[in-house]
Amino acid sequence: MSGVAAAVDNLPPKQPLVGDLKTDTKACGTGEEKAYVGGAPRLSAVLYDPVEDDRPGEVTMVKGEYEVWWTGPDGVEQRLTHTMPGMPSGYRQPWQVPDGIPANTVVSWHVRAFDGTAYSPWSSEGDGTVCEFVYDDEAPQKATIEALDYPPDAWSVDGVGVYGHFTVDSPSDDVVAYDYNFIGGPYGSARPDRLGGSVSISFMPDRTGPQALTVMAVDRAGHRSAASRYDFFVQRGRAPVAHWTLADPAGSAGAGAETGTAARAGSGVTFGAQAPQGTALASTATLDGSSHGYLTPDAPAVADPRRTFAVGAWVRPAQTDRNMTVASQDAGESASFALGLRTRDGAPTWSFTVGGAQLTGGAPETGEWAHLLGVYDAETGRARLYVNGHQAGAEVQASPAAAAGAFQLGRVRDGQGHHDRWHGELGDVRVYDRVVVPAEATELSARKPRLLGHWSLETAADGTSPELYGGTPLRLGPGAAIHRGPDGSCLPDIDPDCPSIPYALVGDGHLTLDGESAYAATDGPVVDTSDSFTLGVVVRLADAEPAHPMTVLSQAGEHTDAFRVRYQPSAHAWQLVMPQRDEQGAPESVVAQTAMADGGEGQGHRIAVVYDDATDKITLYLDGQATIDSTADLPDGWHSSGPLQVGRAHTGDGWGEYLHGDVDEVQAFSGALAGHDISQLGWGTEPCLCW
């Protein structure tokens, strides 16, 4: 078709560019590149008029003229044309092709622009091209799923941390992708190498129990098949291939193996050392950092370092000012991997080295327990490091050495000998031939909190209120008393002679403090403030507008409190204050939660303090809840030697911040309680600590 003559002062619209043409969302293509659609498509093009035709204050309008054609089964060509109403220059102009386009037939189209005076060339003219599409009216057939690693006749399969592979195919020859999902993830789409081909989908279970793969085949037109489903049941993760608890009796010449080969010990190894609290370990081994401080089974623990493996241990360094190795495996005159401690720019960090790749993270502290776990995933070629159950940094690509020499504890091979020897304690060394998944890393590093004391404050005798299980009591200072609630012998609402006695905060009684000199205290420290601990208390302030800060719990060192939990009237908030050193005026880590003072009304607040030495975090909970502002960093908690105080804190050289109000249900634990356990504090019972 030829364009109409243009006015002398008018330029014709620009020829539509192929790159600006779309069939639905697909680019213009022809031949093997033509688009396949699942119905009558929406054609669109961006149309332009030359800027020279622009008039001040006017919007240049351009109309798109579409033409569609195909050859019917009788050999007769069919054509459809449509002219758009017009849109501003530079806009995309869509046209919905009417229904009735024949299925499985190549349909061609092009477009040109009209400015009311002149036409542009067709988009197919010159260097342009005709666009083609095919309307496909059939969905692909259901996909087939095969899994040699997960045979259909097996009730359960191996297992958490072990990859399985599924082969997915379809009888339809126009499939371009397979959309898949597993229960709880992952989800994805796998594309075959050729049209209608099969794909392999890998899967690593991260939990035991029932599992299913669901797949839908997707064809060129975007049709999805009906879903195919493959059900299977995942077993628990395989046990370690090598395991040394290092809890052997003092004087042992080597370490017995729970799994694998016993390890001989050098003369610098001493058994019977302290174990991390809250774990199942009874004791650990001390390595003195000398050339004799090592253990080895004289055989590989990882049969082929190029395949998936994981290695972990409980560790406590006696120093952090030099490189030290927890575990490694020889590979000729070097090591295929090494787990340990490294110094970088004078600062210590945990590390996991695989081949030439090194991961680092966390902050080792002298005399502090940590759980380390290094994982190499051969399926992805990536390595990860976990410190105390948390992934440290990003995973890295790694290429382990092929050689498999002797496994080493406490040293690493470098050149002609072993170096970077461990000084400190080691325990519960485990080696796996699979991926240890994040939930397992958390479980391996878990330290179950232990109840240190529970003071229900129900009664007092001879100036003391007993600990619920016979432990150290709280001694009541001047002005402190136990209030007993009504005993139920009469009902004030019915008997006018029955005295009206306020109920206790929890149970039958609570501690009442006068705000002047009253307090209660143990004879010595209750929690180790240099390690993880948890404290819970129920408190109700007697004043609606307290005149000064009031402390409900504190425990002191020589010069200041290691922590104090107080109400700060100026901020209308409960605060947790932890000085970073045992010095008056030392910098403090402070977190807070807003709450109005009680004024003697209501059931008070349930407050909990959690210090997690593994993550170097302190958290203040108010009525079972924590916020972003109620958590702070505390890199190195220090050990306090003073008694637990209820109702007062150190101020200068003496005591102050006396609390005016009621206190109940003081509970203390070694270890950091999880959030779901915090909500159980302050109700007269212990949290279940169901690990």
Buried (B, 14 or more C-beta within 10 A) or exposed (E): EEBEEBEEEBBBBBBBBBEBBBBBEBEBBBEEEBBBBBBBBBBBBBBBBBEEBEEEEEEBBBBBBBBBBBBEEEEEEBEBEBEBEBBEBEBEBBBEBEEEBBEEBBBBBBBBBBBEBBBBBBBBEEEBBBBBBBBBEEBBBBBBBBBEBBEEEEEBBBBBBBBBBBEBBBEBEBBBBBBBBBEEEEEEEBEBEEEBEBBEBEBBBBBBEEBEBBBBBBBBBBBBBEBBEBEBBBBBBBEBBBBBBBBBEEEBEBBEBBEBBBBBBBEBBBBBBEBBBBBEBEBBBBBBBBBBBBBBBEBBBBEBBBBBBBBBBBBBBBBBEBBBBBBBBBBEEBBBBBBBBBBEEEEBBBBBBBBEBBBBBBBBBBEBBBBBBBBBBBEBBBBBBBBBBBBBBEBBEBBBBEBBBBBBBBBBBBEEEBEBBBBBBBBBBBBBBBBBBBEBBBEBBBBBBEBBBBBBBBEBEEEBBBBBEEBBBBBBBEBBBBBBBBEEEEEEEEEEEEEEEEEBBBBBBBBBBBBEBBBBBBEEBBBBBBBBBBBBBBBBBBBEEBEBBBBBBBBBBEBBBBBBBBBBBEEBBBBBBBBBBBEEEEEBBBBBBEBEBBBBEEBBBBBBBBBBBBBBBBBBBBBBEBBEEBBBEBEEBBEBEBBBBBBBBBBEEEBEBBBBBBBBBBBBBBBBBBEEBBBBBBBBEBBEBEE
